[in-house]
Amino acid sequence: MMRALIFAAGAAAGFVAGTRAGRETYDKLLGRSNELWHNPAVQEKVIPAVQDKVTEAAGVVKEKAPHLQETVGGLAEKVTHRGGPGQHSSTGSGSATSESTPATDEPTRPPASPGDQPRPPE
């Protein structure tokens, strides 16, 4: 049943894309596809199939969630403990260096490269 629906959808799309029949043919085809989709017999087949796939996906998510949590937690730990010049770890003593906190109320700017023109104060 599912293969037939996929085939019909592909054939319809190919027909519309491959011909120059115009809007009238497209509207006819769209109307027929809506009638087919809203047919109770089709819905009786589609709804249980979708529910089965949702249940299956939920099981996979529940199964993979603890491993994903461990992986993300490990990566977050690595990023938190990584530090370079002028940076400090969040697990440090809590005091910030003068490089990380501006001494004035002026916004911080990236260092100028040799070709940059000086910017006027804002």
C-alpha atoms as a printed R data frame, in Angstrom:
    type eleno elety resid chain resno       x      y       z
1   ATOM     1    CA   MET     A     1   0.000  0.000   0.000
2   ATOM     2    CA   MET     A     2   2.774  2.434   0.956
3   ATOM     3    CA   ARG     A     3   4.734  1.647  -2.216
4   ATOM     4    CA   ALA     A     4   1.646  2.327  -4.304
5   ATOM     5    CA   LEU     A     5   1.129  5.704  -2.624
6   ATOM     6    CA   ILE     A     6   4.759  6.667  -3.143
7   ATOM     7    CA   PHE     A     7   4.606  5.560  -6.771
8   ATOM     8    CA   ALA     A     8   1.379  7.519  -7.353
9   ATOM     9    CA   ALA     A     9   2.869 10.646  -5.766
10  ATOM    10    CA   GLY     A    10   5.998 10.324  -7.923
11  ATOM    11    CA   ALA     A    11   3.968  9.749 -11.065
12  ATOM    12    CA   ALA     A    12   1.772 12.745 -10.305
13  ATOM    13    CA   ALA     A    13   4.768 14.981  -9.646
14  ATOM    14    CA   GLY     A    14   6.424 13.776 -12.850
15  ATOM    15    CA   PHE     A    15   3.263 14.380 -14.837
16  ATOM    16    CA   VAL     A    16   2.844 17.920 -13.546
17  ATOM    17    CA   ALA     A    17   6.530 18.744 -13.949
18  ATOM    18    CA   GLY     A    18   6.855 17.057 -17.350
19  ATOM    19    CA   THR     A    19   3.867 18.527 -19.155
20  ATOM    20    CA   ARG     A    20   2.715 21.974 -20.067
21  ATOM    21    CA   ALA     A    21  -0.944 21.173 -19.466
22  ATOM    22    CA   GLY     A    22  -1.304 24.176 -17.221
23  ATOM    23    CA   ARG     A    23  -3.017 25.141 -14.053
24  ATOM    24    CA   GLU     A    24  -6.270 23.327 -14.807
25  ATOM    25    CA   THR     A    25  -4.601 19.908 -14.950
26  ATOM    26    CA   TYR     A    26  -2.625 20.682 -11.809
27  ATOM    27    CA   ASP     A    27  -5.781 21.695  -9.938
28  ATOM    28    CA   LYS     A    28  -7.551 18.506 -11.066
29  ATOM    29    CA   LEU     A    29  -4.646 16.391  -9.918
30  ATOM    30    CA   LEU     A    30  -4.444 18.243  -6.603
31  ATOM    31    CA   GLY     A    31  -8.183 17.747  -6.010
32  ATOM    32    CA   ARG     A    32  -7.954 14.029  -6.700
33  ATOM    33    CA   SER     A    33  -4.941 13.628  -4.435
34  ATOM    34    CA   ASN     A    34  -6.777 15.440  -1.623
35  ATOM    35    CA   GLU     A    35  -9.794 13.177  -2.113
36  ATOM    36    CA   LEU     A    36  -7.531 10.150  -1.928
37  ATOM    37    CA   TRP     A    37  -5.698 11.418   1.149
38  ATOM    38    CA   HIS     A    38  -8.914 12.177   3.035
39  ATOM    39    CA   ASN     A    39 -10.483  8.833   2.100
40  ATOM    40    CA   PRO     A    40 -11.284  6.932   5.336
41  ATOM    41    CA   ALA     A    41  -9.805  3.699   3.966
42  ATOM    42    CA   VAL     A    42  -6.473  5.445   3.330
43  ATOM    43    CA   GLN     A    43  -6.508  7.086   6.749
44  ATOM    44    CA   GLU     A    44  -7.184  3.708   8.394
45  ATOM    45    CA   LYS     A    45  -3.875  2.502   6.920
46  ATOM    46    CA   VAL     A    46  -1.837  5.696   7.357
47  ATOM    47    CA   ILE     A    47  -2.635  6.567  10.974
48  ATOM    48    CA   PRO     A    48  -1.489  3.234  12.509
49  ATOM    49    CA   ALA     A    49   1.645  3.238  10.328
50  ATOM    50    CA   VAL     A    50   2.559  6.747  11.483
51  ATOM    51    CA   GLN     A    51   1.836  5.880  15.101
52  ATOM    52    CA   ASP     A    52   4.081  2.809  14.836
53  ATOM    53    CA   LYS     A    53   6.931  4.912  13.433
54  ATOM    54    CA   VAL     A    54   6.504  7.537  16.173
55  ATOM    55    CA   THR     A    55   6.592  4.827  18.855
56  ATOM    56    CA   GLU     A    56   9.680  3.303  17.244
57  ATOM    57    CA   ALA     A    57  11.427  6.683  17.061
58  ATOM    58    CA   ALA     A    58  10.594  7.421  20.697
59  ATOM    59    CA   GLY     A    59  12.175  4.116  21.707
60  ATOM    60    CA   VAL     A    60  15.353  4.936  19.796
61  ATOM    61    CA   VAL     A    61  15.540  8.384  21.409
62  ATOM    62    CA   LYS     A    62  15.072  6.921  24.894
63  ATOM    63    CA   GLU     A    63  17.770  4.359  24.158
64  ATOM    64    CA   LYS     A    64  20.298  6.896  22.813
65  ATOM    65    CA   ALA     A    65  19.618  9.764  25.250
66  ATOM    66    CA   PRO     A    66  21.926  8.614  28.105
67  ATOM    67    CA   HIS     A    67  24.878  8.111  25.730
68  ATOM    68    CA   LEU     A    68  24.229 11.493  24.123
69  ATOM    69    CA   GLN     A    69  24.049 13.133  27.542
70  ATOM    70    CA   GLU     A    70  27.410 11.618  28.503
71  ATOM    71    CA   THR     A    71  28.994 12.716  25.215
72  ATOM    72    CA   VAL     A    72  27.713 16.282  25.443
73  ATOM    73    CA   GLY     A    73  28.672 16.475  29.116
74  ATOM    74    CA   GLY     A    74  32.203 15.303  28.299
75  ATOM    75    CA   LEU     A    75  32.553 17.853  25.508
76  ATOM    76    CA   ALA     A    76  31.247 20.630  27.743
77  ATOM    77    CA   GLU     A    77  33.776 19.643  30.393
78  ATOM    78    CA   LYS     A    78  36.608 19.813  27.842
79  ATOM    79    CA   VAL     A    79  35.536 23.257  26.643
80  ATOM    80    CA   THR     A    80  35.144 24.531  30.201
81  ATOM    81    CA   HIS     A    81  38.632 23.435  31.221
82  ATOM    82    CA   ARG     A    82  40.351 24.624  28.052
83  ATOM    83    CA   GLY     A    83  42.049 27.955  28.569
84  ATOM    84    CA   GLY     A    84  44.558 30.122  26.800
85  ATOM    85    CA   PRO     A    85  46.299 33.454  27.309
86  ATOM    86    CA   GLY     A    86  43.893 35.929  28.855
87  ATOM    87    CA   GLN     A    87  41.286 33.238  29.475
88  ATOM    88    CA   HIS     A    88  40.405 31.498  32.667
89  ATOM    89    CA   SER     A    89  38.522 28.365  33.542
90  ATOM    90    CA   SER     A    90  35.097 28.643  35.119
91  ATOM    91    CA   THR     A    91  36.360 26.353  37.874
92  ATOM    92    CA   GLY     A    92  39.034 28.894  38.890
93  ATOM    93    CA   SER     A    93  39.125 31.062  41.970
94  ATOM    94    CA   GLY     A    94  36.443 33.353  40.620
95  ATOM    95    CA   SER     A    95  38.693 36.371  40.086
96  ATOM    96    CA   ALA     A    96  38.942 37.662  36.557
97  ATOM    97    CA   THR     A    97  42.161 38.907  35.035
98  ATOM    98    CA   SER     A    98  42.528 42.480  33.869
99  ATOM    99    CA   GLU     A    99  42.644 41.209  30.285
100 ATOM   100    CA   SER     A   100  39.186 39.674  30.481
101 ATOM   101    CA   THR     A   101  37.437 42.611  32.200
102 ATOM   102    CA   PRO     A   102  37.629 46.109  30.699
103 ATOM   103    CA   ALA     A   103  38.820 48.819  33.105
104 ATOM   104    CA   THR     A   104  36.469 51.427  31.598
105 ATOM   105    CA   ASP     A   105  32.879 51.553  30.497
106 ATOM   106    CA   GLU     A   106  33.939 51.618  26.830
107 ATOM   107    CA   PRO     A   107  32.951 48.622  24.729
108 ATOM   108    CA   THR     A   108  35.770 46.230  23.944
109 ATOM   109    CA   ARG     A   109  37.078 46.100  20.392
110 ATOM   110    CA   PRO     A   110  39.133 43.463  18.638
111 ATOM   111    CA   PRO     A   111  42.835 44.294  18.245
112 ATOM   112    CA   ALA     A   112  43.597 46.339  15.155
113 ATOM   113    CA   SER     A   113  45.441 44.659  12.339
114 ATOM   114    CA   PRO     A   114  48.262 46.541  10.551
115 ATOM   115    CA   GLY     A   115  46.058 47.642   7.613
116 ATOM   116    CA   ASP     A   116  43.116 48.885   9.720
117 ATOM   117    CA   GLN     A   117  42.366 52.569  10.008
118 ATOM   118    CA   PRO     A   118  41.955 53.863  13.551
119 ATOM   119    CA   ARG     A   119  38.335 54.184  14.588
120 ATOM   120    CA   PRO     A   120  36.975 57.331  16.207
121 ATOM   121    CA   PRO     A   121  35.536 56.902  19.702
122 ATOM   122    CA   GLU     A   122  31.838 56.099  19.798
